[in-house]
Amino acid sequence: MEQTLKITNVLADPTRYSIYDYIVKKHGPVTVQEIADQFSIHPNVARLHLSKLEDIKMIVSENLKTGKGGRPSRVYRLSDEVIELSFPFRDYRLLAKIAIETMLSLGKDGEEALYTTGKQYGKEIIEKQLAKFGTTKENLTFEQKIQILRSTMNMLGFYPDIYVREDNETFFFEVYNCPFRELAEEHTSITCTMHMHFINGLLEGLFDDFQLKNLRTMFDGCQSCAYNVLAAR
């Protein structure tokens, strides 16, 4: 309870929460001076906000050598530790683990059911987003589809960077946060494959014809999962 109160107290400050949100979307380390400049605050105030976030283990700091001599620069980045708050207590991670292991116990049929359901959920999420805007995928431009994909992925906690190539038919995106990371650490293959089907569902909700290719994953030792998509306009 003490840690819960500490977390809620730290995040109750609007500036501090905005700093955390900035770090989440930065996809890389930040410095005290960068935060001070970004939020128009004194470096000492920026340092205090960062220290408070580090105290509750939402970010971590390390010394980074610049290669130019002198003192190393101190940088801050997101922590890999998961912070969960629930009132009253709920354990959805345990439920997810039970569901995954139940699917695995059913063999190939269980795996296929998981992948099919993952894809369907992805498609339904996009369809709900389109309904909210009162439109359909047929009425959207390529650029609008990319924007909806980006906003939906942000809503889901993927925090992607999306790059449209010059041909305006191919786009590349990186996902920096894995919402299923703890499950994937125990069941990497099945969780990553389900995630791929989920993304397929998101894309199917926006594009009639596309090809999705996974280029790399965090579990290959990379900082992000990367995908390439060839989509008909």
N, C-alpha and C positions, 0 to 999 in steps of 0.2 A: 504493500500500500504506500509506503514511504517513497519508493521509486516512482510509482504512478503519479503521486502528487508532484514530485519533482519534475517529471516530464511535462505534465499539463501546465505547470507554472512557467517553465522555460518557454514553451510554445505559445503561451498566452500573449506574449509580446508580439505585436504585429510586425515590427521591423525584423525581429529575430526569426519569425516564421518565414518572412519574405526572403531573408538571407538563406535559410535552409532550402527553400523552393528554388532559389537561384542556383545553388550548388547542385541540386538534383538535376536541373536542366542544362547545366554547364558541361556535364560529362567529362569533367577533368578537375584537377586541383585548383584551388584559389589561394590568393595571398591576402594578408590583412589590407594592404594598400588597394588591391583590386576591389575588395568589399567596401572600403571607405569611399573610393571614387564612385562605385556603382550606386551607392545609397546616400551619397553626399553627407557622410558623417565623419567625425574625427577618427584617425587610425586607432586611438586608444579605445574608443567606443566600439569600433569594428572588432578589435581584439577581444573585448569583453563578451560581445555577442557570440563570437566563435568559440570562446572558452566555455561558455554556458552550454552550447550545443555539444561540445566535446565531453563535458561532464556527464551528460545523459547518454553518451555513446552513440549519438546520431551521426557524428563526424569524427574523424581521427586526424591527427597532425603528424608531420614528419619533417625532418630537415632535408632539404634538397640542395646538393652541391651544384654550383653554377659552372664550375670549371674555370672560373676567372680569379680564383683565390679569394681570400677574405672569408667572412662568416657565411655558412650555408644559409639559404633562404628557407623560412618555415612556411610550409604549405598545408592546406587543409583539404580533405576529400571526404566523400561519403563513407560511412562505416559499412561493413558487410553484416553487422549484427542486426537482427530483426527486432524491432520494437513493436509490441502488440498491446493495445489497450482494449478491454472489453468489460462492460458493466451490464449485468452480472457476467461472471467468467464464462467464456465459451472456448472450445478447443476445435476450431474448424480444420486446423492442420492435421490433427489426429483423425478426424472424419475423412479428410482427403486421402490420408495414408491408408486407412481401412478400405476406402473405395478402390484405390489403385491396386492394392494387394488382392482384393476380391476379384477384380478384372483379370489380374495375372493368374489367379487360381483356376480361371475358366479356360485357360489356354488361348489358342489362336482366335476363337470366337469372341472371347472377352476383350482381347486387344483390338480387334476390328470394331467392336461395339464402342469402345472408348474413343477410337479415332473418328468414327462416324458422328458420335455425339459432340466431340470437340469441334468438328467442322460445322455442324449444325448450329452450335452455340455462337460461333463466330459470325455466321451469316445472319442469324437472328439479331445480334447486337447491331450490325450495320443497318438492317432493315428498320429497327426501332429508331435509330438515329435519323434515317431518311424520313420516316413518318413524322418525327418531331419537327422537321423542317418543311413538311408538307410537300415532299417531292419524291421522285423515283430516280433510279440510276440512269434511265433513258433520257431524262431531262437535264443531266449534269454534263458540264464540260470536263475534259480530262483534268484540268487544273482544279476544278471544284471537287472532283473525286479524290484527288491527292490531299486536298485540304481536309475533307471529311475523314479520310483514312488517318491523317496525322492527329486530328483532334480526338478521334475515337481511341487511338492507341495511347494518347496522353491520358485520357479518362481511365483507361485500363491499367495505367501505371507502367507502360512500356518505355515511355519517354524516348521516342525514336528521332533520329536525324534522317530526313528523306531528301535524296538528291535526284532530280529529274535530268536525264541525259539530253544531249543536244538534239537527238532524233525525236524527242517528245513522245516516244513510245516505250522506252525503257527507263525504269527508275530503280535506284539502289537505296536500301535503307538499313540502318543499324539500330538495334535494340540494346539499350544499356542497362535495363533492369529486368531481371527474370522474375515474374510474379510467382513462378513455381519452383524457385531455386532449391528450397529445402527438400522438396520431393524429388527434384531432378538429381540431387546429389546422391540419393539412395537408388533411384530408378532412372538413370540417365537416358537410356535408349527409348523407353516407352514414353517418358514424359516429354522429351524433345520431339519425338514423332507426333505425339498428340498436339503439341504446341504448333508444329508445322501444319497440321490439319486445321487447327484453329485459325491460323493466319490465312490458310486457303479459304476458309469460310468468310473471313473479313473481305478478302479480295473478290470472292464470288458474289458478294452482296453489292459490289461496285462495278465489276467488269464482266462482260459476257465471255470474253476470250482472253486468257492470260497464261503465262508460264512462270512458275515460281521456282527459284533455285536457292538452296541454302549454301552460302559460301563458307561460313565458319560459325562456331559457337563458343560461348564462354567456357564450355567444358573441354575445349581444345587448348585452354590456357590463354585465350584472347580476352580483351576487355569488353567485347560486345559480341552479339550474334548478328551476322550480316546476311542480307538476302538481295537477290537480283530478280526483278520482275519485268517481263516483256508483256505489255498489255495493249490490246487493240483499242484504238481511240473510239 
